[in-house]
Amino acid sequence: MVTLTRPENIPYFFINGLKDKDILEDIDNVCSYEVQEVERVLAGMQDKENAAARLEGRQPKPVEWDGKIRLLKRSKNGNYYFPFGLVDRVIRVLRIYGTDFAVNDGRSRCQSIPEVGSCGEIELRPYQRDALTKLVSNCYNASGIISLPTGAGKTIIALFWARMVKGPFWVLVHRKELLDQWHDEIKRLYPGIEVARIGAGYEDKPAFATVAMVQTLANIVKDGKQKFETDLLIMDECHVIPAKNAYSVGMAFQATYRLGLSATPYRTDGEDLKIFACCGEKASVVTVEDLVSGGHITRPTFIMAKIPAADLPHYSSWSNVVRHGITANASRNQAIEDMARKYLKEGRQVYIHVNQIMHGQGLKRRLEDVGAEWVCGSTPKKERTRIIEDYKAGKIPCLVSTLLKEGVSIDGISCLIYAAGGKSEVATIQTIGRALRKDPKFDDAIIIDFMDKGHRYLEEHREQRIATYRTVYGLLFEY
């Protein structure tokens, strides 16, 4: 019989008693992925070998590689092992071959999974409870990834689960704004416990609840010696965190349960497998369409505004295309201003998203007479907090900012103008969902982008944005 054994203190399963090479090959396939731009990576590996050969005074060896990253490893004594999060995939392979197997989990708490009960301080919506129930029922050891659109209450779900687990927990984030937001939400929803912060200038000692920057922990665990123990590990925006950092930090934790939270349950670089390896499989995916049909968020109305083509030579550099096609494009900026004024007159709160500071400051000057404010990551914290709170309270009608891409929670948006252009990460466009929170004054949320043209970069990026809108919003994206 084949056994999959997980020791007490490490997040890996060891395979014992498996001799069939075909089965091993298929297990290797489900525990590996192909790297994008293999030739570039291979060239870099060859460069390193050439440099090492020169230092050692020898002839360089040709580097050979099939372009795959393998998470199935072999120990010194010959046993194969793989990250715990891939156990369901390995089990599926064994079942396909009709192999007799047993799973042995040596951890003391692995058999006492909490039920999704009730918590007086935190009340779940039906779709939130359903997502958590699927995590407990369908994922090995109640560890996996829940995918929820922005604004669907992922923090509520995570902290409800923490209350059910009834033990210490860590939350891993990748931006300072998220570090502070989680800290404040834990204080609000889990009163009476000590909450620590690590990273971004904070050096607290771990507490019952600890919120930490992945980048900080990655520097701590890079030598492979530092390990962490906790009852529950929560990885926020787990598909946005660079996979190398997420994986190295996640595998340094000895956690009884793991919960990955993501608005976008996939990556564009092909490294999803590392996220599943350290969090577990996808337990539940809730889409924007699900939430709109359930009446939880407002239906979006998309406008892809037509503007004159930018006058750019075909040989223009990317920096020139950005400047003359986006940030300093007079007709485009005039269209942004006109759109903002139109919807401000309707009584909507307008948010204008930009990527570049000079662009944002210029748009703010155009709209100063209607009370527009500007805020970005470098705005002093006290002033930034004041501006965001005033916007949420309706005291500021128009906000121009870079903060959506930085993970800041900004409520109150009923008209969002996506002025940044570019390819736009799925995560950033997903964050547009903040404009879809229910507003009693309006039965829709206006989302505006632009039909940029005049250079292949502008047109390619426009089409990529449109494709991303379709991916994130499905049939709701009409223009």
Buried (B, 14 or more C-beta within 10 A) or exposed (E): EBBBBBBEEBBBBBBBEBEEEEBBEBBBBBBBBEBEEEEEBBEEEBEEBBEEEEEEEEEBEEBEEEEEBEBBEEEEEEBBBBBBBBBBBBBEBBEEEEBEBEBEBEBEEBEEBBEBEEBEEBEBBEBBBBBBBBBBEBBBBBBBBBBBBBBBBBBBBBBBBBBBBEBBBBBBBBBBBBBBBBBEBBBEBBEEEBBBBBBBEBEBEBBBBBBBBBBBBBBBBEEEEEEBEBBBBBBBBBBBBBBEBBBBBBBBBBBBBBBBBBBBBEBBEBBBBBBBBBBBBBBBBBBBBBBBEEEBBBBBBBBBBEBEBBEBEEEBEEEBBBBBBBBBBEEBBEBBBEBBBBBBEEEBBBBBBBBBBEBBEBBBEBBEEBEBBBBBBEBEEEEBEBBBEBBBEEEBBBBBBBBBBBBBBBBBBBBBBBBBBBBBBBBBBBBBBBBBBEBEEBEBBBBBBBBBBBBEBBBEBBEEBBEBBEBBBEEBBEE
